[in-house]
Every structure is written in structure tokens, then in C-alpha cells.
Amino acid sequence: MTIEVTPNEFNPYARLQAYEETLKIKIRQWGALATFTGTMRDYNEGDTVQAMFLEHYPGMTEEYLFEISETAKQRWDILDTLIIHRVGDIQPAETIVLVAAWAEHRAPALATVSFLIEELKHKAPFWKRETLSFGTRWVGA
Amino acid sequence: MTIAVKFFASLREEIGKSEINIETHKPMEIVTVWAQASNNALLPDYMLIAVNRKYVDKNTLVQDGDEVAFFPPVTGG
């Protein structure tokens, strides 16, 4: 169960491959990997978005992601989870979030990923501020 | 006794500070902490509140040494 909040751009496919290499050493019985990746769009609410800044609450954000990962592990029969989320300055087409779950079977893997991304989007303390041609605005404000 | 109060995102920009300290001699309700921190602005219903990095409701009592955070609805993912 791993969570990471990072200011650095990352390749979700490379990170998944690297994480699976570490899993191969520990466990070999997974038959399913489910993933979600969220990517920055270059438009929102009819406007072109040039860049984005992602703010978070250091400490609480990591604790919250850890807590929902623990909840998923208690609720479904899964082997491991991985959440990586960007903060700081982000450009269009860069990955914002990766959520992954490994399990013996597809149902718990898919259910876990769905649960984690929904909980993350609705309650994890992150805030997006968009840069537009006419200034900046907070998403949802 | 000191209570640390943090603000995030659009709220941080509106208040103009990311953190203030409030001095108190006894436990305080969240609404009182907000009133002192915001110069008696009303606490909007949509505002999210955390004490020591856990979500709480606005009836929670805050103790000496606690870290209180106010922030707008989250938009990650």
C-alpha cells in the first residue's frame, strides 16, 4: 500500500511497471490489476486552460490517502494499492493522478479503484487553480 | 494556550494569510475560532473544517495546541 504526493511529472505506465517489479519479489498471486489515470485537459467550462496549479494540505492529504487505502483493504479482497498525485505547477496532457489496485480477481480490483478515485475527488484536500488567457481561477469556486 | 489556524486555496487568498495563531484560556468552539480568525465573517455552510488533519463538524471543541484548518470544497483528481 503506497501513496505519493509529488511536485514532479511522472509517467504512470513506467511507475506501474516499476511497482509491479517490486510486487513480483513479495507476492505472485495477483490475477488482476485495475488502474485509473487522470490527465490535465487544456480546456474547462468552455475556456482554454494554459496551465494549472495544484495546492494541497501537507500532512492531511497524505494521511487521508492512506486512510482510504486502509479502508479499501478492509472492505475488499485486494493485495496492494498505489496512489500517486501531482501537486504544484502542471501543464496540459500531464498526468495528475494514478490509482491502481492489485487483486486475485477483477471485481475487487475494479471496485477498489472506483472507491479510491471517488473518495479522493470528493474529500482529499487538493485544490486546482487554472491559468487562463484572462487570469486565474479556482476550480469549483 | 495557542491554537494554530490554517487556510487553503481561495480562502487563503481572500484572508490574505495561510496561517494565524489564536490565544485562548479555555477550549473554543469551531465557530468562535472562525469568528476570531476572519474578523467575524459568517462561516459559510460549504466550508470544510479539519482539526489535527481530520475532518470535523462546526460543533467540535478545539483544545490548546490543536491545528484547525478551514478550506473550500476540494477539487483534486
gemmi code that builds the backbone of each chain (N, CA, C; Angstrom):
import gemmi

chains = {
    "A": [
        ("MET", (0.846, -1.190, 0.000), (0.000, 0.000, 0.000), (0.882, 1.240, 0.000)),
        ("THR", (0.878, 1.944, -1.116), (1.798, 3.071, -1.254), (1.040, 4.309, -1.706)),
        ("ILE", (1.358, 5.442, -1.084), (0.817, 6.710, -1.571), (1.984, 7.684, -1.753)),
        ("GLU", (1.828, 8.555, -2.737), (2.890, 9.533, -3.006), (2.251, 10.823, -3.516)),
        ("VAL", (2.635, 11.928, -2.906), (2.195, 13.254, -3.370), (3.460, 13.949, -3.857)),
        ("THR", (3.496, 14.277, -5.145), (4.776, 14.703, -5.730), (4.657, 15.957, -6.588)),
        ("PRO", (5.641, 16.855, -6.520), (5.660, 18.012, -7.413), (6.266, 17.671, -8.777)),
        ("ASN", (6.712, 16.426, -8.959), (7.424, 16.055, -10.189), (6.518, 15.344, -11.186)),
        ("GLU", (6.702, 15.669, -12.467), (5.964, 14.961, -13.505), (6.320, 13.478, -13.450)),
        ("PHE", (5.316, 12.610, -13.712), (5.621, 11.176, -13.718), (4.895, 10.493, -14.866)),
        ("ASN", (5.476, 9.367, -15.304), (4.871, 8.540, -16.340), (4.127, 7.402, -15.627)),
        ("PRO", (2.777, 7.388, -15.707), (2.023, 6.397, -14.929), (2.344, 4.955, -15.333)),
        ("TYR", (2.647, 4.747, -16.621), (2.903, 3.380, -17.098), (4.265, 2.887, -16.605)),
        ("ALA", (5.232, 3.778, -16.592), (6.548, 3.407, -16.062), (6.461, 3.124, -14.561)),
        ("ARG", (5.660, 3.952, -13.871), (5.530, 3.749, -12.421), (4.809, 2.441, -12.103)),
        ("LEU", (3.785, 2.094, -12.916), (3.076, 0.824, -12.703), (4.019, -0.353, -12.927)),
        ("GLN", (4.793, -0.264, -13.991), (5.725, -1.350, -14.311), (6.763, -1.516, -13.198)),
        ("ALA", (7.282, -0.388, -12.720), (8.288, -0.440, -11.655), (7.684, -1.002, -10.368)),
        ("TYR", (6.444, -0.611, -10.091), (5.797, -1.090, -8.856), (5.541, -2.592, -8.946)),
        ("GLU", (5.123, -3.054, -10.144), (4.888, -4.493, -10.298), (6.178, -5.288, -10.122)),
        ("GLU", (7.295, -4.713, -10.518), (8.571, -5.409, -10.318), (8.824, -5.647, -8.835)),
        ("THR", (8.464, -4.659, -8.002), (8.662, -4.850, -6.555), (7.662, -5.877, -6.014)),
        ("LEU", (6.451, -5.912, -6.602), (5.455, -6.884, -6.150), (5.876, -8.311, -6.489)),
        ("LYS", (6.559, -8.472, -7.603), (6.968, -9.824, -8.022), (7.881, -10.476, -6.992)),
        ("ILE", (8.605, -9.639, -6.270), (9.513, -10.169, -5.262), (8.713, -10.630, -4.033)),
        ("LYS", (7.630, -9.872, -3.730), (6.874, -10.163, -2.496), (5.735, -11.150, -2.714)),
        ("ILE", (4.953, -10.916, -3.764), (3.761, -11.739, -3.988), (3.638, -12.071, -5.465)),
        ("ARG", (3.030, -13.213, -5.749), (2.898, -13.607, -7.154), (1.484, -14.051, -7.499)),
        ("GLN", (0.546, -13.833, -6.576), (-0.764, -14.432, -6.833), (-1.798, -13.461, -7.382)),
        ("TRP", (-1.359, -12.273, -7.886), (-2.395, -11.391, -8.418), (-2.776, -11.797, -9.829)),
        ("GLY", (-4.098, -11.741, -10.080), (-4.580, -12.067, -11.418), (-5.209, -10.854, -12.067)),
        ("ALA", (-5.269, -9.741, -11.311), (-5.943, -8.550, -11.836), (-5.239, -7.290, -11.368)),
        ("LEU", (-5.072, -6.379, -12.298), (-4.612, -5.019, -11.984), (-5.615, -4.068, -12.613)),
        ("ALA", (-6.229, -3.217, -11.785), (-7.130, -2.178, -12.301), (-6.496, -0.828, -12.042)),
        ("THR", (-6.617, 0.101, -13.008), (-5.985, 1.415, -12.844), (-6.916, 2.533, -13.305)),
        ("PHE", (-6.682, 3.712, -12.744), (-7.290, 4.942, -13.255), (-6.186, 5.977, -13.366)),
        ("THR", (-6.126, 6.660, -14.517), (-5.219, 7.803, -14.612), (-6.034, 9.038, -14.974)),
        ("GLY", (-5.752, 10.121, -14.291), (-6.383, 11.406, -14.576), (-5.354, 12.325, -15.198)),
        ("THR", (-5.737, 12.971, -16.308), (-4.805, 13.788, -17.087), (-5.340, 15.214, -17.196)),
        ("MET", (-4.447, 16.180, -17.218), (-4.894, 17.568, -17.314), (-5.389, 17.897, -18.713)),
        ("ARG", (-6.634, 18.404, -18.802), (-7.193, 18.865, -20.085), (-6.717, 20.295, -20.358)),
        ("ASP", (-6.763, 20.683, -21.641), (-6.395, 22.069, -21.962), (-7.639, 22.940, -22.145)),
        ("TYR", (-8.791, 22.462, -21.669), (-9.994, 23.306, -21.665), (-10.827, 22.930, -20.441)),
        ("ASN", (-11.646, 23.863, -19.986), (-12.570, 23.615, -18.879), (-13.634, 24.708, -18.893)),
        ("GLU", (-14.874, 24.291, -18.772), (-16.001, 25.225, -18.737), (-15.955, 26.204, -19.908)),
        ("GLY", (-15.580, 25.685, -21.088), (-15.609, 26.492, -22.302), (-14.385, 27.372, -22.508)),
        ("ASP", (-13.430, 27.322, -21.608), (-12.241, 28.175, -21.732), (-10.987, 27.330, -21.951)),
        ("THR", (-10.041, 27.892, -22.692), (-8.743, 27.244, -22.853), (-7.942, 27.410, -21.564)),
        ("VAL", (-7.414, 26.302, -21.071), (-6.608, 26.344, -19.844), (-5.148, 26.167, -20.231)),
        ("GLN", (-4.327, 27.154, -19.851), (-2.916, 27.135, -20.260), (-2.050, 26.317, -19.306)),
        ("ALA", (-2.394, 26.358, -18.028), (-1.619, 25.646, -17.002), (-2.486, 25.524, -15.756)),
        ("MET", (-1.982, 24.743, -14.812), (-2.742, 24.541, -13.590), (-1.787, 24.493, -12.397)),
        ("PHE", (-2.267, 25.004, -11.262), (-1.509, 24.867, -10.010), (-2.359, 24.040, -9.065)),
        ("LEU", (-1.747, 23.009, -8.476), (-2.470, 22.146, -7.543), (-1.920, 22.354, -6.144)),
        ("GLU", (-2.790, 22.879, -5.276), (-2.415, 23.096, -3.873), (-2.875, 21.895, -3.046)),
        ("HIS", (-2.188, 21.598, -1.962), (-2.652, 20.545, -1.053), (-2.368, 20.946, 0.387)),
        ("TYR", (-2.815, 20.114, 1.312), (-2.626, 20.371, 2.739), (-1.588, 19.356, 3.224)),
        ("PRO", (-0.301, 19.752, 3.233), (0.751, 18.794, 3.604), (0.431, 18.133, 4.952)),
        ("GLY", (0.547, 16.847, 4.995), (0.198, 16.111, 6.218), (-1.198, 15.528, 6.100)),
        ("MET", (-2.214, 16.379, 6.021), (-3.583, 15.857, 5.953), (-3.834, 15.114, 4.645)),
        ("THR", (-3.323, 15.638, 3.537), (-3.555, 14.986, 2.239), (-2.998, 13.558, 2.258)),
        ("GLU", (-1.761, 13.413, 2.693), (-1.135, 12.089, 2.721), (-1.882, 11.168, 3.691)),
        ("GLU", (-2.246, 11.700, 4.862), (-2.963, 10.882, 5.849), (-4.309, 10.431, 5.309)),
        ("TYR", (-4.995, 11.321, 4.574), (-6.304, 10.971, 4.033), (-6.176, 9.876, 2.962)),
        ("LEU", (-5.178, 9.998, 2.093), (-4.982, 8.973, 1.056), (-4.626, 7.629, 1.680)),
        ("PHE", (-3.853, 7.666, 2.748), (-3.501, 6.436, 3.460), (-4.742, 5.813, 4.098)),
        ("GLU", (-5.585, 6.679, 4.683), (-6.801, 6.208, 5.363), (-7.752, 5.515, 4.372)),
        ("ILE", (-7.963, 6.102, 3.186), (-8.890, 5.469, 2.239), (-8.272, 4.187, 1.664)),
        ("SER", (-6.949, 4.136, 1.573), (-6.296, 2.903, 1.124), (-6.509, 1.791, 2.157)),
        ("GLU", (-6.415, 2.148, 3.445), (-6.679, 1.188, 4.533), (-8.122, 0.710, 4.492)),
        ("THR", (-9.042, 1.651, 4.274), (-10.468, 1.297, 4.216), (-10.722, 0.311, 3.079)),
        ("ALA", (-10.107, 0.562, 1.917), (-10.284, -0.340, 0.772), (-9.759, -1.733, 1.094)),
        ("LYS", (-8.635, -1.781, 1.793), (-8.026, -3.075, 2.110), (-8.908, -3.892, 3.060)),
        ("GLN", (-9.612, -3.177, 3.957), (-10.522, -3.872, 4.872), (-11.801, -4.302, 4.156)),
        ("ARG", (-12.223, -3.504, 3.154), (-13.515, -3.745, 2.522), (-13.455, -4.780, 1.401)),
        ("TRP", (-12.343, -4.850, 0.671), (-12.245, -5.765, -0.470), (-11.021, -6.659, -0.341)),
        ("ASP", (-11.094, -7.791, -1.039), (-10.006, -8.763, -1.000), (-8.955, -8.363, -2.040)),
        ("ILE", (-8.077, -7.452, -1.625), (-7.054, -6.943, -2.550), (-5.663, -7.206, -1.981)),
        ("LEU", (-4.675, -7.171, -2.854), (-3.308, -7.475, -2.433), (-2.494, -6.209, -2.185)),
        ("ASP", (-2.706, -5.184, -3.017), (-1.927, -3.957, -2.833), (-2.589, -2.810, -3.596)),
        ("THR", (-2.266, -1.582, -3.189), (-2.767, -0.401, -3.894), (-1.641, 0.615, -4.056)),
        ("LEU", (-1.799, 1.470, -5.057), (-0.831, 2.545, -5.308), (-1.599, 3.801, -5.700)),
        ("ILE", (-1.308, 4.909, -5.021), (-1.880, 6.209, -5.407), (-0.722, 7.192, -5.567)),
        ("ILE", (-0.643, 7.835, -6.734), (0.339, 8.911, -6.939), (-0.446, 10.144, -7.388)),
        ("HIS", (-0.224, 11.279, -6.758), (-0.954, 12.513, -7.102), (0.017, 13.669, -7.214)),
        ("ARG", (-0.114, 14.431, -8.301), (0.732, 15.613, -8.504), (0.277, 16.789, -7.655)),
        ("VAL", (1.219, 17.652, -7.302), (0.932, 18.973, -6.748), (1.845, 19.979, -7.448)),
        ("GLY", (1.582, 21.269, -7.224), (2.415, 22.306, -7.831), (1.956, 22.621, -9.244)),
        ("ASP", (2.895, 23.081, -10.075), (2.567, 23.529, -11.434), (2.454, 22.346, -12.386)),
        ("ILE", (1.363, 22.322, -13.157), (1.084, 21.220, -14.085), (0.738, 21.798, -15.461)),
        ("GLN", (1.182, 21.106, -16.498), (0.905, 21.522, -17.877), (-0.118, 20.571, -18.506)),
        ("PRO", (-0.870, 21.039, -19.515), (-1.837, 20.164, -20.191), (-1.174, 18.876, -20.691)),
        ("ALA", (-1.936, 17.782, -20.624), (-1.525, 16.437, -21.055), (-0.628, 15.729, -20.038)),
        ("GLU", (-0.264, 16.401, -18.951), (0.490, 15.703, -17.904), (-0.477, 14.944, -16.996)),
        ("THR", (0.018, 13.841, -16.428), (-0.806, 13.042, -15.530), (-0.953, 13.748, -14.184)),
        ("ILE", (-2.206, 13.835, -13.715), (-2.474, 14.429, -12.398), (-2.504, 13.345, -11.329)),
        ("VAL", (-3.163, 12.220, -11.648), (-3.326, 11.188, -10.617), (-3.278, 9.794, -11.238)),
        ("LEU", (-2.686, 8.870, -10.491), (-2.709, 7.447, -10.828), (-3.239, 6.690, -9.614)),
        ("VAL", (-4.254, 5.864, -9.834), (-4.773, 4.984, -8.781), (-4.727, 3.564, -9.322)),
        ("ALA", (-4.162, 2.629, -8.567), (-4.058, 1.248, -9.034), (-4.346, 0.283, -7.890)),
        ("ALA", (-4.960, -0.848, -8.244), (-5.228, -1.892, -7.240), (-4.929, -3.255, -7.843)),
        ("TRP", (-4.205, -4.056, -7.097), (-3.896, -5.436, -7.488), (-4.710, -6.387, -6.629)),
        ("ALA", (-5.289, -7.415, -7.264), (-6.096, -8.395, -6.537), (-6.018, -9.726, -7.270)),
        ("GLU", (-6.524, -10.770, -6.611), (-6.561, -12.065, -7.289), (-7.556, -12.019, -8.446)),
        ("HIS", (-8.665, -11.275, -8.249), (-9.743, -11.255, -9.244), (-10.145, -9.822, -9.591)),
        ("ARG", (-10.819, -9.667, -10.755), (-11.095, -8.328, -11.266), (-12.080, -7.527, -10.417)),
        ("ALA", (-13.104, -8.207, -9.851), (-14.157, -7.447, -9.169), (-13.611, -6.586, -8.024)),
        ("PRO", (-12.840, -7.161, -7.083), (-12.315, -6.301, -6.011), (-11.322, -5.250, -6.516)),
        ("ALA", (-10.563, -5.576, -7.570), (-9.606, -4.591, -8.108), (-10.349, -3.392, -8.689)),
        ("LEU", (-11.381, -3.668, -9.492), (-12.160, -2.579, -10.103), (-12.920, -1.784, -9.045)),
        ("ALA", (-13.511, -2.474, -8.074), (-14.271, -1.790, -7.015), (-13.357, -0.889, -6.191)),
        ("THR", (-12.152, -1.362, -5.929), (-11.205, -0.580, -5.123), (-10.790, 0.694, -5.847)),
        ("VAL", (-10.460, 0.578, -7.131), (-10.036, 1.763, -7.887), (-11.170, 2.781, -7.953)),
        ("SER", (-12.387, 2.304, -8.194), (-13.535, 3.208, -8.252), (-13.737, 3.915, -6.912)),
        ("PHE", (-13.668, 3.149, -5.824), (-13.813, 3.724, -4.483), (-12.720, 4.760, -4.200)),
        ("LEU", (-11.470, 4.407, -4.498), (-10.356, 5.309, -4.169), (-10.439, 6.619, -4.940)),
        ("ILE", (-10.740, 6.563, -6.241), (-10.751, 7.814, -7.007), (-11.947, 8.678, -6.618)),
        ("GLU", (-13.087, 8.052, -6.299), (-14.245, 8.855, -5.887), (-13.990, 9.516, -4.530)),
        ("GLU", (-13.454, 8.761, -3.576), (-13.138, 9.332, -2.260), (-12.108, 10.448, -2.400)),
        ("LEU", (-11.089, 10.198, -3.224), (-10.031, 11.192, -3.440), (-10.634, 12.481, -4.004)),
        ("LYS", (-11.474, 12.335, -5.033), (-12.008, 13.536, -5.687), (-12.941, 14.327, -4.772)),
        ("HIS", (-13.676, 13.633, -3.917), (-14.664, 14.329, -3.092), (-14.127, 14.808, -1.747)),
        ("LYS", (-13.052, 14.174, -1.237), (-12.639, 14.553, 0.119), (-11.139, 14.789, 0.334)),
        ("ALA", (-10.286, 14.329, -0.545), (-8.848, 14.550, -0.308), (-8.529, 16.037, -0.504)),
        ("PRO", (-7.810, 16.663, 0.434), (-7.566, 18.111, 0.335), (-6.551, 18.502, -0.742)),
        ("PHE", (-7.077, 18.642, -1.957), (-6.349, 19.199, -3.108), (-7.241, 20.287, -3.706)),
        ("TRP", (-6.619, 21.322, -4.238), (-7.386, 22.393, -4.912), (-6.670, 22.802, -6.192)),
        ("LYS", (-7.470, 22.919, -7.292), (-6.909, 23.288, -8.592), (-7.138, 24.770, -8.875)),
        ("ARG", (-6.095, 25.448, -9.314), (-6.218, 26.832, -9.798), (-5.750, 26.862, -11.253)),
        ("GLU", (-6.652, 27.286, -12.134), (-6.348, 27.286, -13.561), (-5.777, 28.634, -13.998)),
        ("THR", (-4.835, 28.570, -14.936), (-4.351, 29.781, -15.597), (-5.002, 29.862, -16.974)),
        ("LEU", (-5.742, 30.957, -17.196), (-6.457, 31.178, -18.454), (-5.838, 32.376, -19.162)),
        ("SER", (-6.308, 32.669, -20.380), (-5.731, 33.818, -21.099), (-6.080, 35.128, -20.398)),
        ("PHE", (-7.168, 35.114, -19.590), (-7.610, 36.349, -18.932), (-7.391, 36.341, -17.423)),
        ("GLY", (-6.524, 35.465, -16.930), (-6.240, 35.468, -15.493), (-6.267, 34.073, -14.912)),
        ("THR", (-6.455, 33.976, -13.598), (-6.515, 32.666, -12.941), (-7.862, 32.511, -12.251)),
        ("ARG", (-8.262, 31.252, -12.034), (-9.475, 30.994, -11.254), (-9.351, 29.645, -10.548)),
        ("TRP", (-9.953, 29.572, -9.356), (-10.001, 28.319, -8.608), (-11.137, 27.480, -9.151)),
        ("VAL", (-10.864, 26.218, -9.428), (-11.893, 25.302, -9.927), (-12.924, 25.099, -8.811)),
        ("GLY", (-14.204, 25.193, -9.190), (-15.274, 24.945, -8.223), (-15.591, 26.115, -7.328)),
        ("ALA", (-14.856, 27.205, -7.452), (-15.084, 28.339, -6.540), (-16.253, 29.196, -7.041)),
    ],
    "B": [
        ("MET", (-2.220, 29.623, 25.969), (-2.562, 28.483, 25.126), (-2.766, 28.979, 23.696)),
        ("THR", (-2.288, 28.195, 22.750), (-2.319, 28.648, 21.359), (-3.015, 27.631, 20.460)),
        ("ILE", (-3.831, 28.137, 19.560), (-4.459, 27.310, 18.525), (-3.958, 27.826, 17.176)),
        ("ALA", (-3.406, 26.922, 16.373), (-2.925, 27.304, 15.032), (-4.067, 27.148, 14.042)),
        ("VAL", (-4.304, 28.180, 13.235), (-5.397, 28.151, 12.258), (-4.813, 28.302, 10.858)),
        ("LYS", (-5.163, 27.367, 9.981), (-4.641, 27.376, 8.605), (-5.780, 27.610, 7.613)),
        ("PHE", (-5.441, 28.256, 6.503), (-6.403, 28.500, 5.411), (-5.781, 28.028, 4.105)),
        ("PHE", (-6.626, 27.500, 3.219), (-6.107, 26.988, 1.949), (-6.868, 27.537, 0.752)),
        ("ALA", (-6.186, 27.510, -0.383), (-6.758, 27.783, -1.715), (-7.406, 29.173, -1.766)),
        ("SER", (-8.636, 29.252, -2.315), (-9.263, 30.568, -2.499), (-9.474, 31.268, -1.158)),
        ("LEU", (-9.716, 30.503, -0.107), (-9.912, 31.108, 1.217), (-8.617, 31.766, 1.719)),
        ("ARG", (-7.490, 31.104, 1.476), (-6.195, 31.676, 1.857), (-5.987, 33.019, 1.154)),
        ("GLU", (-6.374, 33.081, -0.121), (-6.204, 34.330, -0.868), (-7.154, 35.417, -0.355)),
        ("GLU", (-8.395, 35.022, -0.007), (-9.361, 36.005, 0.499), (-8.908, 36.581, 1.836)),
        ("ILE", (-8.414, 35.704, 2.714), (-7.994, 36.164, 4.040), (-6.634, 36.855, 3.978)),
        ("GLY", (-5.837, 36.458, 2.991), (-4.548, 37.106, 2.804), (-3.435, 36.504, 3.644)),
        ("LYS", (-3.726, 35.388, 4.318), (-2.717, 34.699, 5.141), (-2.937, 33.198, 5.029)),
        ("SER", (-1.857, 32.437, 5.197), (-2.028, 30.982, 5.183), (-2.194, 30.430, 6.600)),
        ("GLU", (-1.774, 31.207, 7.606), (-1.857, 30.686, 8.967), (-1.860, 31.827, 9.977)),
        ("ILE", (-2.667, 31.678, 11.033), (-2.593, 32.610, 12.159), (-2.652, 31.804, 13.461)),
        ("ASN", (-2.223, 32.408, 14.550), (-2.353, 31.774, 15.864), (-3.375, 32.530, 16.687)),
        ("ILE", (-4.193, 31.777, 17.440), (-5.176, 32.389, 18.327), (-4.830, 31.999, 19.757)),
        ("GLU", (-4.828, 32.978, 20.633), (-4.550, 32.712, 22.052), (-5.873, 32.519, 22.776)),
        ("THR", (-5.948, 31.504, 23.650), (-7.174, 31.248, 24.392), (-6.847, 30.661, 25.769)),
        ("HIS", (-7.795, 30.851, 26.704), (-7.587, 30.296, 28.045), (-8.422, 29.050, 28.281)),
        ("LYS", (-9.314, 28.732, 27.338), (-10.181, 27.549, 27.515), (-10.541, 26.984, 26.141)),
        ("PRO", (-11.080, 25.740, 26.103), (-11.488, 25.177, 24.806), (-12.472, 26.092, 24.089)),
        ("MET", (-12.357, 26.144, 22.770), (-13.209, 27.029, 21.958), (-14.004, 26.216, 20.963)),
        ("GLU", (-15.209, 26.695, 20.617), (-15.955, 26.072, 19.528), (-15.365, 26.538, 18.186)),
        ("ILE", (-15.528, 25.682, 17.192), (-15.022, 25.995, 15.843), (-15.553, 27.354, 15.354)),
        ("VAL", (-16.848, 27.602, 15.599), (-17.426, 28.856, 15.095), (-16.744, 30.071, 15.727)),
        ("THR", (-16.310, 29.914, 16.979), (-15.615, 31.016, 17.656), (-14.218, 31.205, 17.064)),
        ("VAL", (-13.557, 30.089, 16.782), (-12.235, 30.154, 16.151), (-12.357, 30.867, 14.805)),
        ("TRP", (-13.375, 30.487, 14.028), (-13.595, 31.103, 12.711), (-13.860, 32.601, 12.855)),
        ("ALA", (-14.719, 32.971, 13.819), (-15.069, 34.376, 14.006), (-13.818, 35.205, 14.310)),
        ("GLN", (-12.965, 34.673, 15.180), (-11.733, 35.409, 15.528), (-10.770, 35.474, 14.349)),
        ("ALA", (-10.698, 34.365, 13.607), (-9.725, 34.301, 12.518), (-10.138, 35.153, 11.322)),
        ("SER", (-11.446, 35.362, 11.169), (-11.947, 36.004, 9.947), (-12.562, 37.375, 10.206)),
        ("ASN", (-12.289, 37.957, 11.361), (-12.894, 39.245, 11.728), (-14.422, 39.192, 11.670)),
        ("ASN", (-14.976, 38.135, 12.280), (-16.424, 37.985, 12.448), (-17.210, 37.797, 11.156)),
        ("ALA", (-16.558, 37.240, 10.122), (-17.321, 36.852, 8.931), (-18.196, 35.647, 9.282)),
        ("LEU", (-19.298, 35.468, 8.538), (-20.134, 34.274, 8.746), (-19.390, 33.047, 8.229)),
        ("LEU", (-19.555, 31.915, 8.907), (-18.929, 30.669, 8.459), (-19.827, 30.043, 7.388)),
        ("PRO", (-19.405, 30.054, 6.112), (-20.269, 29.508, 5.044), (-20.506, 28.008, 5.237)),
        ("ASP", (-21.711, 27.545, 4.846), (-22.059, 26.133, 5.012), (-21.144, 25.208, 4.218)),
        ("TYR", (-20.634, 25.702, 3.068), (-19.818, 24.827, 2.226), (-18.386, 24.664, 2.749)),
        ("MET", (-18.005, 25.480, 3.734), (-16.621, 25.441, 4.209), (-16.315, 24.100, 4.873)),
        ("LEU", (-15.178, 23.514, 4.535), (-14.747, 22.269, 5.175), (-13.801, 22.608, 6.318)),
        ("ILE", (-13.874, 21.792, 7.372), (-13.114, 22.081, 8.586), (-12.373, 20.819, 9.020)),
        ("ALA", (-11.113, 20.989, 9.402), (-10.335, 19.861, 9.939), (-9.675, 20.298, 11.240)),
        ("VAL", (-9.617, 19.392, 12.191), (-8.846, 19.619, 13.412), (-7.804, 18.505, 13.489)),
        ("ASN", (-6.560, 18.920, 13.634), (-5.436, 17.980, 13.642), (-5.494, 17.046, 12.431)),
        ("ARG", (-5.822, 17.629, 11.284), (-5.795, 16.962, 9.982), (-6.862, 15.887, 9.816)),
        ("LYS", (-7.964, 15.979, 10.622), (-9.125, 15.094, 10.436), (-10.362, 15.969, 10.273)),
        ("TYR", (-11.265, 15.556, 9.349), (-12.500, 16.306, 9.158), (-13.334, 16.311, 10.437)),
        ("VAL", (-13.905, 17.473, 10.763), (-14.808, 17.605, 11.913), (-15.990, 18.480, 11.478)),
        ("ASP", (-17.052, 18.513, 12.314), (-18.142, 19.459, 12.042), (-17.945, 20.713, 12.898)),
        ("LYS", (-18.778, 21.721, 12.638), (-18.513, 23.031, 13.258), (-18.883, 23.098, 14.730)),
        ("ASN", (-19.427, 21.995, 15.294), (-19.718, 21.987, 16.730), (-18.564, 21.440, 17.561)),
        ("THR", (-17.487, 21.052, 16.893), (-16.341, 20.470, 17.592), (-15.678, 21.492, 18.522)),
        ("LEU", (-15.225, 21.005, 19.689), (-14.473, 21.868, 20.603), (-12.981, 21.756, 20.279)),
        ("VAL", (-12.327, 22.882, 20.249), (-10.900, 22.924, 19.920), (-10.107, 23.156, 21.200)),
        ("GLN", (-9.043, 22.383, 21.363), (-8.233, 22.433, 22.593), (-6.897, 23.144, 22.328)),
        ("ASP", (-6.241, 23.474, 23.412), (-4.907, 24.069, 23.332), (-3.978, 23.171, 22.502)),
        ("GLY", (-3.239, 23.767, 21.608), (-2.281, 23.009, 20.806), (-2.860, 22.408, 19.544)),
        ("ASP", (-4.177, 22.500, 19.373), (-4.789, 21.929, 18.172), (-4.434, 22.730, 16.923)),
        ("GLU", (-4.450, 22.042, 15.773), (-4.284, 22.681, 14.468), (-5.642, 22.647, 13.771)),
        ("VAL", (-6.200, 23.818, 13.522), (-7.514, 23.922, 12.877), (-7.302, 24.411, 11.447)),
        ("ALA", (-8.005, 23.783, 10.506), (-7.891, 24.228, 9.112), (-9.274, 24.480, 8.535)),
        ("PHE", (-9.389, 25.566, 7.779), (-10.609, 25.889, 7.039), (-10.255, 25.891, 5.554)),
        ("PHE", (-11.126, 25.266, 4.753), (-10.850, 25.291, 3.324), (-12.119, 25.073, 2.499)),
        ("PRO", (-12.097, 25.529, 1.231), (-13.255, 25.360, 0.351), (-13.351, 23.913, -0.140)),
        ("PRO", (-14.473, 23.547, -0.794), (-14.609, 22.191, -1.336), (-13.389, 21.795, -2.169)),
        ("VAL", (-13.019, 20.524, -2.077), (-11.772, 20.058, -2.695), (-12.003, 19.738, -4.171)),
        ("THR", (-10.928, 19.821, -4.962), (-11.054, 19.639, -6.416), (-9.865, 18.867, -6.997)),
        ("GLY", (-9.400, 17.845, -6.269), (-8.268, 17.062, -6.770), (-8.701, 15.999, -7.766)),
        ("GLY", (-7.750, 15.163, -8.137), (-8.040, 14.034, -9.019), (-7.975, 14.386, -10.483)),
    ],
}
model = gemmi.Model(1)
for chain_id, residues in chains.items():
    chain = gemmi.Chain(chain_id)
    for i, (resn, *xyz) in enumerate(residues, 1):
        res = gemmi.Residue()
        res.name, res.seqid = resn, gemmi.SeqId(i, " ")
        for name, pos in zip(("N", "CA", "C"), xyz):
            atom = gemmi.Atom()
            atom.name, atom.element = name, gemmi.Element(name[0])
            atom.pos, atom.b_iso = gemmi.Position(*pos), 0.0
            res.add_atom(atom)
        chain.add_residue(res)
    model.add_chain(chain)
structure = gemmi.Structure()
structure.add_model(model)
structure.setup_entities()
